[in-house]
């Protein structure tokens, strides 16, 4: 897990890839304790809400996710679209 986190911090990784990575490592057992969102947030110095918003991007249509992965759309724009889609539902 540490290697994944260091890799993400060293490189400019798109928000979708980051969201998938963080979601994948949640629940990983470290020293007999599963990694929780709160623990991950504390280790990386981010509020849990930041991760929850990041995970919302994974709910977007595939074509929007692809734009975010290619840096054609920002994380913020993706979250705005997510909010609009939720209002329509």
C-alpha positions, 0 to 999 in steps of 0.5 A: 500500500505504501508504494501505491501512495508514494507513486501517486504522490510523486506523479501527476495521476488523474483523478479517476485513476486515483479514485480507483486506487484509493477505493481498491486499498480501502479495507486492506489489512495493515497490522491486523486492522483494515484501512478505513477512509478516516485512517487513509485521510489522516495518513495523507493529510486530507479530509475524508470528504475529499475522498468521498468526492473523489469516489463520486467521479467513479459514478460518472458516465464512462465518456466523462471519466475518460475525459478526466483521465485524459486531463481534458476535464478537471476533477471540479468539472466532473463533480459539477456534472455529477451534481447535475446528474443527481439533481435530474434523477 
